[in-house]
Amino acid sequence: MQRRSFIGRAVAGAAATAAVAAPVVVRAQQAIRWRLASSFPKSLDTIFGAAEVFANQVRAMTGGKFQISVAAPGEIVPAFGVDDAVRNGTVEMCHTAPYYFVGKNEAFAFGTAVPFGLNSRQMTGWVMEGNGMKLLREFYASYNIVNFIGGNTGSQMGGFWRREIKSLADLKGQKMRVGGFGGRVMERIGCVPQMIPGGEIFQALEKGTIDAAEWVGPYDDEKLGLGKVAPNYAYPGFWEGGAQLEFWINNKAFEGLSADYKAIVESAAAHAAMEMQARYDARNPAALKRMVGSGVKLFRFPRDVMEAAFKASQELNSEIGAKNPAFKKIHDDYMGFRRDANLWFRFSEATFDDFMQQQKL
C-alpha cells in the first residue's frame, strides 16, 4: 500500500467521524461482528486499552454497524497464541507485539523493535513514509496476515532487578524475563532469558523463578507491582527504543470488507496508535515519581553493558541475515533508515533534549 494512499484514507476516515450521524454509504453496509484477541492483560489500560480505543472508533464511525469485541489473554486464546488464531481464522484480528513470534521467523522483530533500533518517532517515519509498511506487508502476506500500526510505547525502561547491575560481570547467570530479540542479546552477554506473558511476571519475580523482568515503562510497570519484589529499576531499555504494537487481521476477513470499512479500519488503527503513545508520554512521569517515592532505586546500565550489548546485537543481526533472506531484506532497509534518522536527530532532537534536561524546571 502506498504511504500517501494510506495517509489519505486515514484522513478521510477521520473526517467520517465528524459525519457519523448520517453517512449514507456506511449506513448501507451490512452489520459485522468481529472478535479481537489481545496479547495484553486487561489491567494495563494503556496497552490493552489501545484495542478498546480501536474497537470503539470503528463502532462510532460505522454508526454501530461494525462491532468488534476485545478479548484478554485466555478468554479465547493465550497471549502468545494470537498469531495462529488470526492466521487460521479462529478470530478475525488481534493486537500484539510482533516480536513475540521471532521463534517462528526473526523478521517478525521489525514489526516491534530490535535492540539499538529506531525510537518511536523514527519508527513511525520508517513505517509511514519509508519502506516499512511495504516490507512488513510483504512479509506478513505469507502468514495470511494484514497489519496496521497499533501503538508505540516509546523508549522503554531496562527492567526491575533484585540487585543493581554495576558491571557486565553482574549479568552472568541472571534469569531475566525479556521479550523478542532483547532476550537473544541479553543471553549473549550473560543472562538467561525467559519469555513470560505480562500477567504472569509478578508471580515469577516474587517466587524467585526469575531474577529480573522488563515490561514497558513506569505507568504499566507500576500497575504490575514489580518494584515491590525487585526494587532496582534499570534504564535504558536498549532493546526497545520505540516498541511498536500492531493490529493483525486475517487476510480473508479483511478482503471481505467493503472499501469504506477498510478505510475505517485504517483510520481507527491510526487513531488508536496515536492515543496509546500519548497516554504513555502523559502518564509515565508521574508514575516514575511515585515509584521512586515508594523506594524504587533507579540505576543506569553501565557503559560496558551497553557496549557489549551493542556489539552482540550487531553480530546477531549479521548471523541471522546470512541465513534468513526475509530478515536481511527488511534489516538492510531498516538500518539504512536508522543511520539517516540518527544523523538528523543528532543535530535536532538530541541537542535540544540534552539542553532542556539539564535545566532546573
N, C-alpha and C positions, 0 to 999 in steps of 0.2 A: 504494500500500500504506500503510495507516495505521501511524503510527510506533509506537504501543503494540503493535499486532499484530506488527510486525517484531521489537521487543524481546522480546515474549513468546515468539515462536518461537525466537529466538536462545537464550533461557534454557532453553527446553525441549530444544533441541538440545544445549546444554552438559550438561544432566542426562543425556541419552542417552549421552554419552561414558562416564560412570561405569558405565553398564549395558551396555557394548558386548559383554560376554561372552555375553549371551543376550537380545538384543532381538528378540522373536518377529516383530514386524511388519517389521523390517528384514531379518531372515533370509529372509522370504518374498519379498523383492524380487528382480527379475532382475539378473543381472550386467551392469554397464555399463562401457564403456571410452570415455573422452573424451580429447581432446588439448587442451592449453592452450598457446598461443603467447605468450611473454613479449616485451616491448619492451626488456628489460634484459639485459646480459651476465652470464654465469654467475659471473664473477669477483667480482661485487658480491653478497655473501651476504645482505645486508640486504634490498635491493630485489628482486633476483631470488629470494632466499630466501623472500619472502612467498608466492610462488606455490607453492613446495615445501611450506611450512607448511600452506597451504590444502589441497593435494592429500593430504598425509599425514593431515590431520584428517578429511577426507571418507572416506578409506580406513579409518581407525580406527573411525569412527562407524558404518560400514556393515559392519563385520566383513570388510572386503576385497572386498565385492560391487561397490563403486563405485570404479573405478580411474581416475586422471587422470594422464597423463604430461605433464611440463612440458618445453617446447622453447625453447631460446635463439634469439635472432635469427639467421636464416639457415638454421636446421635445417628449418623448414617454410616460413616467410615472413620477409621483412625486418622490422626493428624497427618501421618505420612502415607496414607492410602488414597489421598485425594486425586493424585495424578492418574492412577489406574481407574478410579471411579469416573473421571471425566473421559478418559480415552475409551472406556467400554460403554459409556452412556448410562452408567448407574445414576449419575447426576448430570445435569446439563452443564454445570460450571463449578469452579472452586476459586478460593482466594488463598494464595500460598506464597512461599518464598521458593523460587525455582531451584536455588542451590541445595535444597533438601535432597534433591534427586541426582546429585553428582555421581552416586554409586551406579546409576544406570548409564549416564554419559556425562563426562566432565563439562561438556559445553553448556549444561543447564546452569552452571555457576554464573554465566554472564547475564542471566535474567535478574540476578540479585546483586551479587558483589563478588569480587575476588580480592585477596589481600593486596594492599597498596594500590588499589584501583581508583575508580572515579569517585569524587564526592557527589552529593545529591544533585547539585546544580549541573555538574558535568555529566552525570548520568542522564538527566533529563535532556540535556543538549545532544548527547550521543543518540539516544533513542528517538527523539522527536525531529532533530534536524540533521543528524549524522546518518550513518547506515545501520544504526542499532535495530530499529524496528524491522527493517527489511531482512536483516541477517537472522534475527530471532524468529521471525515468522517462517522463514525458510527452514530453519532447524526444527521448529515445533511441528511443522506440517507432517513429518514422518511419524509423529506421535498422535496424530488426529486432534491436535490442539490449535486453537486460535487464541493468541494472547493479547492482553491490553494492560496498560500501566495500572497498578493498583495501590500506589502509595510509595512513600520513602520515609525511612526512619531518621534520615540524616546520619551524621557520623555517630557511631556507637561507642560505648564505653568498653573497657577491657575486662570486665567481669569482676566478680567477688572471689576473694581468695582467703583461705584460712590464715595464711601468713603473707606478709609483704614479700614481693619478689624484688630482691636487691641486686641480683646479677643473673646472668644466663644460667649459671650452675644451679640456682634455686629452682629452676623449672624441672629438673630431672626427676622423672617418676611421678610428677603431679598429674592426677586424674582430673581432667577438665571437660566439662560439658561445653562443646563449641561446635557450631554447625558448619556445613559446607567445606569450602577449601581451607578455611581457617584451621580446621582440625588437622588437615594434612600438613600444613605448615608448622603448627604447634608440635605435631609429632616429630617432625624433623629436627626441632630444636630442644627436644627432651620430654615433652608432655605425653600423656596417654589420653588421647581424645575420646570422648563419649558423646553419642548422639541421643538426646533425651528430649521428648516433647515439652513445651513450655509449662504445661500443667503439672508436670512430674518433677521439675527441677528442685523445688524447695525440699521435698522429701528426700531426694537423693543426697543433697548437700547436708541436710540435717542429720541423716543417718551415717554420714561419712563414706557413702558409696563413691562420692567424688570429693575432690579437694578444692575445686574451683568451678565456677559456672558463669558464663556470659549469657545475656539475653538481648537486651536492646539498649536502654538508657535509663536515666533516673526515674522517669514517671512510671514506666512499666516495671522496672526492677523493684521499685518501692512497693508496688502492689503485690509482687511475688514474695516480698519479705526476705529476700536473700541476704541482706545486710545483717539480719538478726543472727544468722548462723555462720557467716563468713564476713567479718567487718572490714576487710581491707579491699578497697574499691579502686581498680586499676584504670588507667587511661593512657593512650587512646586505644580504641578497638581497631587496630590497623587492618584487620581482616574485613572490616565493613565500614569503609569511609563514606558510604552513601548507599545503604542497603535498600534496594527496590523490591517491592512486592508486585505480584501480578494477578490479574483475573485470567483464568484459563477457561475457555468454552469449548465444548465438544464441537468439532468441525461441522458435523451433520446438523446439530441443533442450531448453530449459528447460521449456516447456509439456508436453513428453513425459515429464517426471519425475513420479513419484508425489508426493503431498503430503508424505510422510515425507522423501523425498530432497530436495525443495525446501527444507524446513525445515533439513535438514542442511547444504545448500549455504549458506544464510543464516548459520547458526551458525558454520560453518567460515570464512567470509569475515570475520565479525566477530572471530573468534579471531586470524586471520592479521593483520588490520589492527592490533589492539592489540599483538601481539607485534612487528610491524615498528617501530612508533614507540618501543616500549620499548627495542628494540635500538639505535636511533639515539640516544636520550637517554642510554643507558648507555655507549655506545662513542665518541661524539663527543668528550667531554672529553679522554680520553687521547690520541686521535688528534691533536687540536689541539696538545696539549703536545709530542707527538713531532715534528710538522711545524715548530713554532716552534724546537724544539731543533735541527733539522737546517738551519735557516737561512731558513725561510719568514718573510716580514715581513708583519705584519697592518697594514691601514690601513682607516680608516673613510671611507665616501663623504662628501665634503664637503657642507656644507649646500646650496650652490647646485645640486649634482647632485640631491639629494633633492627639493628644491622644484621644480626643473624637471621631474623625472620625475613627481612627483605631479600637477602641472598638466597634463602631457601625457597622463597616464592618464585624468584626468577628461574631457579633450577627446575622447580616443579613444572612451571609453565612450559619450559623448553622440552622437558621429557614427555609431557602429555602431548604437546603439539607434534612431536615426532611420530606419534603412533595414532593420533586421532585427528583426521582431516577436518572434521566439523569444528572441533575445538580450535585448531590452528587458524581456520578461516575467520572465525569471529574474533579470536585473540589478537590477530595482527591488526585488524581494523580498530578494535577497542583500544589497544595500546598506542596506536598512532594518534587517535583522538586524545588519549591521556597526555601524550607528550605535548601537543599543541595547547591543550586546555591549561596545563600546568604552567606553561610559559606565560600565558596571558594572566592567569590568576596570581602569578608571582609578582607582577607589576601592578595589579589592581587590588583584588580582594585581600591577598595576604598582607600587603604592606599597610593597607587601611586597617584591617583587623588587628594587626600587631600593634599599631599605634594606639588604637582605641582600648585594647585590653590592658594597656599599661597605665591608662588614665584612672584617676580616682573619681568614680562616678557615683 
